[in-house]
Amino acid sequence: MKGYGWGIGSVLLVTAAQLILKWGMMNTPLMSLADINGQFLFNHLTQVIAVICGLAGYALSMLCWFFALRYLPLNRAYPLLSLSYALVYLGAVSLPWFSESATLLKTLGAGFILLGIWLINTKPIKRD
């Protein structure tokens, strides 16, 4: 179970990181590298902090993933990463500041991802 805890921790961190990065970037004006200076960073400090927090979330997620791989077989661990696709979709359509729409097809797709993860990680029935 320890490996699953690390895997779920990794998935939750990467999901939060993706949503935070999206918020930070959608609230930052279009720019080029030449536009980035102290004044720009000061004027958009909240967005810059959000992007940095998102990147830190990815780094922490990777650390959790290393521990998950230590305790779980790869054929059980790797499908857990797909959970983040469904969770990011759920967050994007649920959080009002993203203004993303839910559709039947997208929701079914997320549901099939969850079903696939469940099927892969369900223990087989032992027959005597």
N, CA, C and O atoms as a MOPAC input file, in Angstrom:
PM7 MOZYME 1SCF
protein

 N      0.82400 1    -1.20600 1     0.00000 1
 C      0.00000 1     0.00000 1     0.00000 1
 C      0.85900 1     1.25800 1     0.00000 1
 O      0.42800 1     2.30700 1    -0.47800 1
 N      2.08100 1     1.15600 1     0.53800 1
 C      2.95000 1     2.32300 1     0.62100 1
 C      3.20200 1     2.91000 1    -0.76900 1
 O      3.19600 1     4.12900 1    -0.94600 1
 N      3.42200 1     2.04200 1    -1.74300 1
 C      3.67300 1     2.50900 1    -3.10200 1
 C      2.48600 1     3.24400 1    -3.69200 1
 O      2.65600 1     4.23700 1    -4.40000 1
 N      1.27700 1     2.76200 1    -3.40500 1
 C      0.08600 1     3.44600 1    -3.91000 1
 C     -0.05900 1     4.82800 1    -3.28100 1
 O     -0.50200 1     5.76700 1    -3.94200 1
 N      0.31000 1     4.95500 1    -2.01600 1
 C      0.26000 1     6.26700 1    -1.36100 1
 C      1.17200 1     7.26700 1    -2.04600 1
 O      0.78500 1     8.40700 1    -2.30000 1
 N      2.39300 1     6.82400 1    -2.34300 1
 C      3.32700 1     7.69000 1    -3.06100 1
 C      2.81200 1     8.00700 1    -4.46800 1
 O      2.93700 1     9.13600 1    -4.94100 1
 N      2.23800 1     7.00800 1    -5.12700 1
 C      1.70900 1     7.22500 1    -6.47500 1
 C      0.55600 1     8.21500 1    -6.48800 1
 O      0.50300 1     9.10200 1    -7.34000 1
 N     -0.36600 1     8.06600 1    -5.54500 1
 C     -1.50000 1     8.99900 1    -5.46400 1
 C     -1.00200 1    10.39200 1    -5.09600 1
 O     -1.50500 1    11.39300 1    -5.60800 1
 N     -0.01000 1    10.45400 1    -4.20400 1
 C      0.57900 1    11.75600 1    -3.87100 1
 C      1.16000 1    12.43000 1    -5.10000 1
 O      0.98200 1    13.63100 1    -5.30000 1
 N      1.85300 1    11.65700 1    -5.92200 1
 C      2.41800 1    12.18300 1    -7.16000 1
 C      1.32900 1    12.69800 1    -8.08900 1
 O      1.45400 1    13.77800 1    -8.66600 1
 N      0.26400 1    11.92300 1    -8.23000 1
 C     -0.84700 1    12.30800 1    -9.11200 1
 C     -1.51900 1    13.58600 1    -8.61600 1
 O     -1.81100 1    14.47700 1    -9.41400 1
 N     -1.76500 1    13.68700 1    -7.31700 1
 C     -2.42100 1    14.88100 1    -6.77400 1
 C     -1.54000 1    16.11400 1    -6.92900 1
 O     -2.03100 1    17.19700 1    -7.24900 1
 N     -0.23900 1    15.95000 1    -6.70300 1
 C      0.67000 1    17.08500 1    -6.87200 1
 C      0.74700 1    17.54000 1    -8.32400 1
 O      0.71800 1    18.74000 1    -8.59400 1
 N      0.84400 1    16.60000 1    -9.26300 1
 C      0.94500 1    16.98400 1   -10.67100 1
 C     -0.36700 1    17.59900 1   -11.15800 1
 O     -0.35500 1    18.48400 1   -12.01300 1
 N     -1.49200 1    17.13900 1   -10.62300 1
 C     -2.78800 1    17.71900 1   -10.98300 1
 C     -2.87400 1    19.15900 1   -10.49500 1
 O     -3.24800 1    20.05600 1   -11.25100 1
 N     -2.52800 1    19.37700 1    -9.23100 1
 C     -2.54600 1    20.73800 1    -8.68300 1
 C     -1.56700 1    21.62500 1    -9.44200 1
 O     -1.87800 1    22.77700 1    -9.74500 1
 N     -0.38500 1    21.09400 1    -9.74900 1
 C      0.61600 1    21.86700 1   -10.48000 1
 C      0.09000 1    22.30200 1   -11.83800 1
 O      0.27500 1    23.45200 1   -12.23500 1
 N     -0.55900 1    21.40300 1   -12.54700 1
 C     -1.08300 1    21.73200 1   -13.87600 1
 C     -2.14200 1    22.83100 1   -13.79500 1
 O     -2.13800 1    23.76000 1   -14.60200 1
 N     -3.04200 1    22.72700 1   -12.82900 1
 C     -4.10100 1    23.73100 1   -12.68200 1
 C     -3.52600 1    25.08600 1   -12.26200 1
 O     -3.98000 1    26.12800 1   -12.73500 1
 N     -2.53200 1    25.07200 1   -11.37800 1
 C     -1.90000 1    26.32400 1   -10.94300 1
 C     -1.13300 1    26.95900 1   -12.09800 1
 O     -1.20700 1    28.17200 1   -12.29500 1
 N     -0.39600 1    26.15400 1   -12.86200 1
 C      0.31800 1    26.68400 1   -14.02900 1
 C     -0.64700 1    27.29400 1   -15.03700 1
 O     -0.38500 1    28.36600 1   -15.58300 1
 N     -1.75400 1    26.61600 1   -15.28300 1
 C     -2.75800 1    27.13500 1   -16.22200 1
 C     -3.26000 1    28.49100 1   -15.75600 1
 O     -3.35000 1    29.42600 1   -16.55200 1
 N     -3.59100 1    28.61000 1   -14.45700 1
 C     -4.09300 1    29.88300 1   -13.93800 1
 C     -3.03300 1    30.97100 1   -14.08800 1
 O     -3.33200 1    32.07600 1   -14.54000 1
 N     -1.78600 1    30.65500 1   -13.70500 1
 C     -0.71900 1    31.64500 1   -13.79100 1
 C     -0.47500 1    32.11700 1   -15.21000 1
 O     -0.29300 1    33.31300 1   -15.44100 1
 N     -0.46800 1    31.20100 1   -16.16200 1
 C     -0.18400 1    31.57600 1   -17.54600 1
 C     -1.35800 1    32.27100 1   -18.21700 1
 O     -1.15000 1    33.15300 1   -19.05000 1
 N     -2.59700 1    31.89300 1   -17.87300 1
 C     -3.72900 1    32.55700 1   -18.53000 1
 C     -3.93500 1    33.97000 1   -17.99300 1
 O     -4.64900 1    34.76000 1   -18.61000 1
 N     -3.32600 1    34.30100 1   -16.86000 1
 C     -3.43400 1    35.64100 1   -16.29300 1
 C     -2.17400 1    36.46900 1   -16.49700 1
 O     -2.05900 1    37.56900 1   -15.95600 1
 N     -1.24000 1    35.95400 1   -17.26400 1
 C     -0.02000 1    36.67400 1   -17.60200 1
 C     -0.15600 1    37.16200 1   -19.03900 1
 O     -0.52100 1    36.38300 1   -19.92000 1
 N      0.13400 1    38.44600 1   -19.29400 1
 C      0.00300 1    38.93600 1   -20.67000 1
 C      1.02100 1    38.27800 1   -21.59800 1
 O      2.07900 1    37.81800 1   -21.16800 1
 N      0.67100 1    38.24700 1   -22.87500 1
 C      1.56000 1    37.70400 1   -23.89300 1
 C      2.85800 1    38.49900 1   -23.88600 1
 O      2.83700 1    39.72900 1   -23.84200 1
 N      3.97500 1    37.80400 1   -23.92900 1
 C      5.26200 1    38.48100 1   -23.81800 1
 C      6.33000 1    37.69600 1   -24.55800 1
 O      6.12000 1    36.56000 1   -24.98300 1
 N      7.47700 1    38.33500 1   -24.69900 1
 C      8.66100 1    37.65100 1   -25.21600 1
 C      9.70300 1    37.66800 1   -24.10300 1
 O      9.51800 1    38.33900 1   -23.08800 1
 N     10.77600 1    36.94600 1   -24.28700 1
 C     11.82300 1    36.92800 1   -23.26200 1
 C     12.39900 1    38.31800 1   -23.02200 1
 O     12.81400 1    38.63500 1   -21.90700 1
 N     12.42700 1    39.14700 1   -24.06300 1
 C     12.95600 1    40.50400 1   -23.92100 1
 C     12.07800 1    41.36000 1   -23.01100 1
 O     12.55600 1    42.34100 1   -22.44100 1
 N     10.80100 1    41.00200 1   -22.86700 1
 C      9.88300 1    41.77900 1   -22.02800 1
 C     10.04800 1    41.49600 1   -20.53900 1
 O      9.55000 1    42.25200 1   -19.70400 1
 N     10.73300 1    40.42700 1   -20.20600 1
 C     10.83100 1    40.04000 1   -18.80000 1
 C     11.94500 1    40.83800 1   -18.12500 1
 O     13.12600 1    40.68800 1   -18.43600 1
 N     11.53000 1    41.68000 1   -17.20300 1
 C     12.47100 1    42.46400 1   -16.40400 1
 C     11.89200 1    42.61400 1   -15.00300 1
 O     10.82900 1    42.07000 1   -14.70500 1
 N     12.58000 1    43.33700 1   -14.15900 1
 C     12.13200 1    43.50300 1   -12.77800 1
 C     10.75100 1    44.11900 1   -12.67700 1
 O      9.94200 1    43.69600 1   -11.85100 1
 N     10.47200 1    45.10500 1   -13.50200 1
 C      9.16600 1    45.77500 1   -13.45900 1
 C      8.04500 1    44.81800 1   -13.86700 1
 O      6.98600 1    44.78900 1   -13.24100 1
 N      8.28300 1    44.04700 1   -14.90500 1
 C      7.27900 1    43.06600 1   -15.34000 1
 C      7.00100 1    42.06300 1   -14.22600 1
 O      5.84500 1    41.77300 1   -13.91700 1
 N      8.07200 1    41.53300 1   -13.62500 1
 C      7.90500 1    40.55100 1   -12.55600 1
 C      7.15000 1    41.14400 1   -11.37100 1
 O      6.30600 1    40.47600 1   -10.77400 1
 N      7.45100 1    42.39400 1   -11.03000 1
 C      6.75700 1    43.05300 1    -9.91800 1
 C      5.28100 1    43.26400 1   -10.23700 1
 O      4.42200 1    43.04400 1    -9.38500 1
 N      4.98800 1    43.69100 1   -11.46000 1
 C      3.59600 1    43.95100 1   -11.86000 1
 C      2.75500 1    42.67700 1   -11.93800 1
 O      1.53200 1    42.73300 1   -11.81300 1
 N      3.39300 1    41.55100 1   -12.13900 1
 C      2.68100 1    40.27800 1   -12.28900 1
 C      3.17100 1    39.26000 1   -11.25300 1
 O      3.30500 1    38.07300 1   -11.54800 1
 N      3.43300 1    39.74400 1   -10.04400 1
 C      4.02200 1    38.90900 1    -9.00200 1
 C      3.15700 1    37.69800 1    -8.65800 1
 O      3.68100 1    36.59800 1    -8.48300 1
 N      1.85100 1    37.88400 1    -8.56000 1
 C      0.96300 1    36.76700 1    -8.21500 1
 C      1.04700 1    35.66600 1    -9.26700 1
 O      1.12800 1    34.48400 1    -8.93200 1
 N      1.02600 1    36.05800 1   -10.53800 1
 C      1.10000 1    35.07100 1   -11.61100 1
 C      2.46100 1    34.36900 1   -11.62700 1
 O      2.54000 1    33.16100 1   -11.84800 1
 N      3.52700 1    35.13500 1   -11.39300 1
 C      4.87200 1    34.55000 1   -11.37100 1
 C      4.98400 1    33.54500 1   -10.22500 1
 O      5.54500 1    32.46200 1   -10.39600 1
 N      4.45100 1    33.90600 1    -9.06300 1
 C      4.47100 1    32.98700 1    -7.92100 1
 C      3.66800 1    31.72400 1    -8.24000 1
 O      4.07600 1    30.62100 1    -7.87700 1
 N      2.53600 1    31.88400 1    -8.91400 1
 C      1.72400 1    30.71700 1    -9.28600 1
 C      2.50900 1    29.79000 1   -10.20800 1
 O      2.48400 1    28.57200 1   -10.02900 1
 N      3.19800 1    30.35000 1   -11.18100 1
 C      3.98200 1    29.52900 1   -12.11000 1
 C      5.11900 1    28.82400 1   -11.36700 1
 O      5.37400 1    27.64300 1   -11.60100 1
 N      5.79300 1    29.53800 1   -10.48200 1
 C      6.87300 1    28.92300 1    -9.70300 1
 C      6.31900 1    27.80700 1    -8.81400 1
 O      6.92900 1    26.74400 1    -8.70000 1
 N      5.17100 1    28.04700 1    -8.18700 1
 C      4.54100 1    27.00400 1    -7.35400 1
 C      4.14300 1    25.79900 1    -8.20300 1
 O      4.28000 1    24.65800 1    -7.76200 1
 N      3.65300 1    26.04400 1    -9.41100 1
 C      3.31100 1    24.94500 1   -10.30500 1
 C      4.52900 1    24.11000 1   -10.66300 1
 O      4.46600 1    22.88100 1   -10.66900 1
 N      5.63800 1    24.77700 1   -10.96000 1
 C      6.87300 1    24.05100 1   -11.27600 1
 C      7.38700 1    23.28500 1   -10.05800 1
 O      7.88200 1    22.16500 1   -10.19000 1
 N      7.27000 1    23.88300 1    -8.88100 1
 C      7.67000 1    23.19000 1    -7.64800 1
 C      6.77900 1    21.96600 1    -7.41700 1
 O      7.25100 1    20.92400 1    -6.96100 1
 N      5.49500 1    22.10000 1    -7.73300 1
 C      4.58300 1    20.96100 1    -7.61100 1
 C      5.00700 1    19.80600 1    -8.50500 1
 O      4.93400 1    18.64300 1    -8.10900 1
 N      5.45300 1    20.13700 1    -9.72100 1
 C      5.95400 1    19.09100 1   -10.61700 1
 C      7.18800 1    18.41400 1   -10.02400 1
 O      7.31500 1    17.19100 1   -10.08500 1
 N      8.09300 1    19.20400 1    -9.45100 1
 C      9.30800 1    18.63200 1    -8.86200 1
 C      8.96000 1    17.71300 1    -7.68600 1
 O      9.51100 1    16.61900 1    -7.57300 1
 N      8.05600 1    18.14900 1    -6.82000 1
 C      7.64400 1    17.31000 1    -5.68800 1
 C      6.92200 1    16.05500 1    -6.17000 1
 O      7.06600 1    14.97900 1    -5.59000 1
 N      6.15200 1    16.20800 1    -7.22800 1
 C      5.46200 1    15.06100 1    -7.81200 1
 C      6.47100 1    14.02400 1    -8.29600 1
 O      6.28100 1    12.82300 1    -8.10600 1
 N      7.53400 1    14.49400 1    -8.91700 1
 C      8.56300 1    13.58400 1    -9.40700 1
 C      9.22700 1    12.85600 1    -8.24100 1
 O      9.52000 1    11.66400 1    -8.34200 1
 N      9.46300 1    13.55200 1    -7.15000 1
 C     10.05300 1    12.92100 1    -5.97300 1
 C      9.13700 1    11.81400 1    -5.43600 1
 O      9.59800 1    10.72000 1    -5.11100 1
 N      7.84200 1    12.11100 1    -5.34700 1
 C      6.87900 1    11.08300 1    -4.92100 1
 C      6.89000 1     9.90500 1    -5.88800 1
 O      6.79400 1     8.74900 1    -5.47600 1
 N      7.00800 1    10.21100 1    -7.17600 1
 C      6.99000 1     9.15700 1    -8.18900 1
 C      8.17600 1     8.21500 1    -8.03000 1
 O      8.04100 1     7.00500 1    -8.21300 1
 N      9.34300 1     8.76900 1    -7.68700 1
 C     10.51500 1     7.91400 1    -7.45400 1
 C     10.22100 1     6.88600 1    -6.36600 1
 O     10.57300 1     5.71400 1    -6.49900 1
 N      9.57400 1     7.33300 1    -5.28800 1
 C      9.24100 1     6.41200 1    -4.19900 1
 C      8.16200 1     5.41600 1    -4.62100 1
 O      8.20300 1     4.25300 1    -4.22200 1
 N      7.21100 1     5.86100 1    -5.41400 1
 C      6.17900 1     4.93600 1    -5.90600 1
 C      6.82300 1     3.81600 1    -6.71500 1
 O      6.45500 1     2.65100 1    -6.57200 1
 N      7.78200 1     4.16900 1    -7.56300 1
 C      8.45200 1     3.15800 1    -8.38400 1
 C      9.28600 1     2.19500 1    -7.54600 1
 O      9.52100 1     1.05600 1    -7.94800 1
 N      9.72000 1     2.64700 1    -6.40500 1
 C     10.49900 1     1.77700 1    -5.52300 1
 C      9.64500 1     0.63900 1    -4.96500 1
 O     10.14300 1    -0.46600 1    -4.75100 1
 N      8.35700 1     0.91000 1    -4.73000 1
 C      7.49500 1    -0.05500 1    -4.04900 1
 C      6.48600 1    -0.76500 1    -4.95000 1
 O      5.94800 1    -1.80000 1    -4.55900 1
 N      6.22200 1    -0.24700 1    -6.12200 1
 C      5.19800 1    -0.83800 1    -6.98700 1
 C      5.81300 1    -1.39000 1    -8.26300 1
 O      6.78600 1    -0.83100 1    -8.76900 1
 N      5.26000 1    -2.48000 1    -8.79300 1
 C      5.67500 1    -2.92100 1   -10.12500 1
 C      5.27300 1    -1.84800 1   -11.15300 1
 O      4.23000 1    -1.20800 1   -11.01900 1
 N      6.09200 1    -1.66900 1   -12.14700 1
 C      5.83800 1    -0.62400 1   -13.13900 1
 C      4.49400 1    -0.80800 1   -13.83600 1
 O      3.82800 1     0.17500 1   -14.16100 1
 N      4.08600 1    -2.06400 1   -14.06900 1
 C      2.82300 1    -2.28700 1   -14.78300 1
 C      1.61200 1    -1.90400 1   -13.93000 1
 O      0.50400 1    -1.80700 1   -14.45900 1
 N      1.79200 1    -1.68500 1   -12.64200 1
 C      0.70100 1    -1.18900 1   -11.78400 1
 C      0.86100 1     0.30400 1   -11.50900 1
 O     -0.12800 1     1.02800 1   -11.38800 1
 N      2.09800 1     0.75700 1   -11.41100 1
 C      2.34900 1     2.15900 1   -11.08000 1
 C      2.04200 1     3.09300 1   -12.25200 1
 O      1.36700 1     4.10700 1   -12.08000 1
 N      2.53300 1     2.75400 1   -13.42300 1
 C      2.44300 1     3.68000 1   -14.55300 1
 C      1.01400 1     4.08400 1   -14.90200 1
 O      0.78300 1     5.26000 1   -15.18400 1
 N      0.05100 1     3.17700 1   -14.89900 1
 C     -1.31700 1     3.59600 1   -15.20400 1
 C     -1.88400 1     4.62700 1   -14.21500 1
 O     -2.80700 1     5.36800 1   -14.55200 1
 N     -1.33200 1     4.67200 1   -13.00200 1
 C     -1.80900 1     5.66900 1   -12.04000 1
 C     -1.62300 1     7.09300 1   -12.55900 1
 O     -2.39900 1     7.98800 1   -12.22600 1
 N     -0.58600 1     7.29700 1   -13.37800 1
 C     -0.35400 1     8.63600 1   -13.92400 1
 C     -1.54500 1     9.13500 1   -14.73000 1
 O     -1.78300 1    10.34000 1   -14.81000 1
 N     -2.28800 1     8.22000 1   -15.31900 1
 C     -3.45800 1     8.60600 1   -16.11400 1
 C     -4.54800 1     9.24000 1   -15.26600 1
 O     -5.40300 1     9.95800 1   -15.78600 1
 N     -4.52400 1     8.98000 1   -13.97100 1
 C     -5.49800 1     9.62500 1   -13.08600 1
 C     -5.44000 1    11.13800 1   -13.21600 1
 O     -6.46300 1    11.81700 1   -13.12800 1
 N     -4.23200 1    11.66400 1   -13.42800 1
 C     -4.10100 1    13.12100 1   -13.51400 1
 C     -4.87300 1    13.68900 1   -14.70500 1
 O     -5.36200 1    14.81600 1   -14.63000 1
 N     -4.99400 1    12.93800 1   -15.79900 1
 C     -5.77000 1    13.43100 1   -16.94100 1
 C     -7.22300 1    13.64500 1   -16.54300 1
 O     -7.82200 1    14.67100 1   -16.86400 1
 N     -7.77600 1    12.67500 1   -15.84800 1
 C     -9.17200 1    12.78400 1   -15.42200 1
 C     -9.33700 1    13.87800 1   -14.37100 1
 O    -10.31400 1    14.62600 1   -14.40600 1
 N     -8.39000 1    13.97800 1   -13.43500 1
 C     -8.50600 1    14.98000 1   -12.37600 1
 C     -8.31400 1    16.39900 1   -12.89800 1
 O     -8.99900 1    17.32000 1   -12.45200 1
 N     -7.39200 1    16.58300 1   -13.83600 1
 C     -7.20800 1    17.91700 1   -14.42900 1
 C     -8.46400 1    18.31500 1   -15.19600 1
 O     -8.90100 1    19.46300 1   -15.12000 1
 N     -9.04300 1    17.38000 1   -15.92900 1
 C    -10.29700 1    17.65800 1   -16.63900 1
 C    -11.37400 1    18.07100 1   -15.64900 1
 O    -12.06900 1    19.06400 1   -15.86300 1
 N    -11.51600 1    17.31400 1   -14.56700 1
 C    -12.52500 1    17.62500 1   -13.56000 1
 C    -12.28200 1    19.00700 1   -12.95100 1
 O    -13.22200 1    19.78200 1   -12.77100 1
 N    -11.03500 1    19.30900 1   -12.63800 1
 C    -10.71300 1    20.62800 1   -12.09600 1
 C    -10.98000 1    21.74300 1   -13.08800 1
 O    -11.51700 1    22.78700 1   -12.71900 1
 N    -10.61300 1    21.53400 1   -14.34000 1
 C    -10.78500 1    22.56900 1   -15.36400 1
 C    -12.25200 1    22.90000 1   -15.61200 1
 O    -12.59700 1    24.05600 1   -15.85700 1
 N    -13.10800 1    21.89600 1   -15.55000 1
 C    -14.53300 1    22.16700 1   -15.80100 1
 C    -15.26800 1    22.57100 1   -14.53000 1
 O    -16.35200 1    23.15000 1   -14.60500 1
 N    -14.69700 1    22.27700 1   -13.36300 1
 C    -15.37400 1    22.59200 1   -12.10100 1
 C    -15.01600 1    23.97100 1   -11.56400 1
 O    -15.86100 1    24.64500 1   -10.97600 1
 N    -13.79000 1    24.39000 1   -11.75800 1
 C    -13.35000 1    25.66800 1   -11.20500 1
 C    -13.79400 1    26.79700 1   -12.12800 1
 O    -13.45700 1    26.79500 1   -13.31200 1
 N    -14.54200 1    27.75700 1   -11.60300 1
 C    -15.17500 1    28.76500 1   -12.46600 1
 C    -14.20100 1    29.67200 1   -13.21000 1
 O    -14.54700 1    30.17100 1   -14.28100 1
 N    -13.00800 1    29.90500 1   -12.69200 1
 C    -12.09300 1    30.82400 1   -13.35900 1
 C    -11.46600 1    30.23800 1   -14.61600 1
 O    -10.83700 1    30.97100 1   -15.38000 1
 N    -11.61800 1    28.94500 1   -14.85100 1
 C    -11.11400 1    28.36800 1   -16.09500 1
 C    -12.13600 1    28.46200 1   -17.22100 1
 O    -11.75400 1    28.47800 1   -18.39100 1
 N    -13.39900 1    28.52200 1   -16.90300 1
 C    -14.47600 1    28.64500 1   -17.90200 1
 C    -14.38100 1    27.57900 1   -18.99300 1
 O    -14.61400 1    27.86900 1   -20.16600 1
 N    -14.04500 1    26.37200 1   -18.61700 1
 C    -13.97900 1    25.29000 1   -19.59600 1
 C    -15.26000 1    24.47100 1   -19.50600 1
 O    -15.82100 1    24.27900 1   -18.42800 1
 N    -15.69700 1    24.00600 1   -20.63500 1
 C    -16.98500 1    23.31200 1   -20.67500 1
 C    -16.80800 1    21.80000 1   -20.57100 1
 O    -15.83800 1    21.22500 1   -21.06400 1
 N    -17.76900 1    21.18800 1   -19.91900 1
 C    -17.82200 1    19.72700 1   -19.85100 1
 C    -18.72300 1    19.24400 1   -20.97900 1
 O    -19.78400 1    19.81600 1   -21.22900 1
 N    -18.29700 1    18.20500 1   -21.64200 1
 C    -19.14200 1    17.60000 1   -22.66700 1
 C    -19.30000 1    16.12100 1   -22.33000 1
 O    -18.51700 1    15.55200 1   -21.57000 1
 N    -20.30500 1    15.52800 1   -22.89900 1
 C    -20.54300 1    14.10800 1   -22.66100 1
 C    -19.34200 1    13.27800 1   -23.10800 1
 O    -18.91300 1    12.36600 1   -22.40100 1
 N    -18.80500 1    13.59400 1   -24.27500 1
 C    -17.68700 1    12.82200 1   -24.81000 1
 C    -16.44300 1    12.92900 1   -23.92000 1
 O    -15.78800 1    11.92400 1   -23.64300 1
 N    -16.11900 1    14.14700 1   -23.47300 1
 C    -14.96000 1    14.33400 1   -22.59300 1
 C    -15.16900 1    13.62100 1   -21.26000 1
 O    -14.24900 1    12.99800 1   -20.72900 1
 N    -16.36800 1    13.71800 1   -20.73100 1
 C    -16.66800 1    13.07400 1   -19.45400 1
 C    -16.59300 1    11.55500 1   -19.58400 1
 O    -16.07300 1    10.88000 1   -18.69500 1
 N    -17.10800 1    11.01900 1   -20.68300 1
 C    -16.98500 1     9.57500 1   -20.92300 1
 C    -15.51900 1     9.16800 1   -21.04600 1
 O    -15.11600 1     8.12400 1   -20.53300 1
 N    -14.73400 1     9.98300 1   -21.71900 1
 C    -13.30500 1     9.69800 1   -21.85200 1
 C    -12.62000 1     9.63400 1   -20.49600 1
 O    -11.83800 1     8.72100 1   -20.23100 1
 N    -12.91400 1    10.60200 1   -19.63900 1
 C    -12.34300 1    10.59700 1   -18.28400 1
 C    -12.82100 1     9.36900 1   -17.51300 1
 O    -12.05200 1     8.76000 1   -16.77100 1
 N    -14.08000 1     9.01200 1   -17.68900 1
 C    -14.62100 1     7.82100 1   -17.02500 1
 C    -13.93500 1     6.54900 1   -17.49000 1
 O    -13.65500 1     5.66400 1   -16.68100 1
 N    -13.66200 1     6.44600 1   -18.78700 1
 C    -12.96500 1     5.26300 1   -19.30600 1
 C    -11.52600 1     5.18800 1   -18.78300 1
 O    -11.00800 1     4.10000 1   -18.53000 1
 N    -10.89400 1     6.33800 1   -18.62500 1
 C     -9.55200 1     6.34700 1   -18.03700 1
 C     -9.60300 1     5.75600 1   -16.63000 1
 O     -8.79200 1     4.90100 1   -16.27300 1
 N    -10.56500 1     6.22400 1   -15.83800 1
 C    -10.70600 1     5.71900 1   -14.46900 1
 C    -11.01800 1     4.22700 1   -14.45500 1
 O    -10.47900 1     3.48400 1   -13.63500 1
 N    -11.88400 1     3.79000 1   -15.36100 1
 C    -12.21600 1     2.37000 1   -15.45200 1
 C    -10.97400 1     1.54100 1   -15.80000 1
 O    -10.74800 1     0.48000 1   -15.21800 1
 N    -10.18800 1     2.02400 1   -16.73400 1
 C     -8.96600 1     1.31500 1   -17.12100 1
 C     -7.98000 1     1.19400 1   -15.97000 1
 O     -7.37700 1     0.13900 1   -15.77400 1
 N     -7.81400 1     2.26200 1   -15.21400 1
 C     -6.90900 1     2.21800 1   -14.06200 1
 C     -7.41600 1     1.20700 1   -13.04100 1
 O     -6.63600 1     0.43900 1   -12.47800 1
 N     -8.70600 1     1.21000 1   -12.81000 1
 C     -9.29900 1     0.26600 1   -11.85700 1
 C     -9.08500 1    -1.17500 1   -12.32700 1
 O     -8.71900 1    -2.04300 1   -11.53500 1
 N     -9.31500 1    -1.42300 1   -13.61500 1
 C     -9.14400 1    -2.78000 1   -14.14400 1
 C     -7.70000 1    -3.26300 1   -14.01000 1
 O     -7.45600 1    -4.41100 1   -13.64100 1
 N     -6.76100 1    -2.39500 1   -14.30800 1
 C     -5.34900 1    -2.77900 1   -14.24000 1
 C     -4.92100 1    -3.06600 1   -12.80300 1
 O     -4.12500 1    -3.97200 1   -12.55800 1
 N     -5.44500 1    -2.30100 1   -11.86600 1
 C     -4.99000 1    -2.42900 1   -10.48300 1
 C     -5.86500 1    -3.31900 1    -9.60800 1
 O     -5.59700 1    -3.46400 1    -8.41500 1
 N     -6.90400 1    -3.91600 1   -10.18400 1
 C     -7.73000 1    -4.85200 1    -9.42700 1
 C     -7.02200 1    -6.19500 1    -9.36400 1
 O     -6.48400 1    -6.67900 1   -10.36000 1
 N     -7.03000 1    -6.78000 1    -8.19800 1
 C     -6.39000 1    -8.09100 1    -8.04700 1
 C     -7.23000 1    -9.14300 1    -8.75700 1
 O     -8.45700 1    -9.12700 1    -8.65900 1
 N     -6.57900 1   -10.05500 1    -9.47000 1
 C     -7.34000 1   -11.11100 1   -10.15400 1
 C     -7.98600 1   -12.05800 1    -9.14000 1
 O     -7.47900 1   -12.25300 1    -8.03500 1
 N     -9.10000 1   -12.63100 1    -9.54100 1
 C     -9.79500 1   -13.60600 1    -8.70100 1
 C     -9.01000 1   -14.90800 1    -8.74200 1
 O     -8.70100 1   -15.42600 1    -9.81500 1
 N     -8.69300 1   -15.43000 1    -7.56600 1
 C     -7.94600 1   -16.69500 1    -7.50200 1
 C     -8.92600 1   -17.85000 1    -7.59300 1
 O     -9.91900 1   -17.90000 1    -6.86700 1
 N     -8.63900 1   -18.76600 1    -8.48300 1
 C     -9.48200 1   -19.95100 1    -8.66900 1
 C     -8.75600 1   -21.16400 1    -8.10000 1
 O     -7.55900 1   -21.34600 1    -8.32500 1
 N     -9.47800 1   -21.97500 1    -7.37300 1
 C     -8.87800 1   -23.18300 1    -6.77300 1
 C     -8.92600 1   -24.35200 1    -7.70600 1
 O     -8.46600 1   -25.44000 1    -7.35800 1

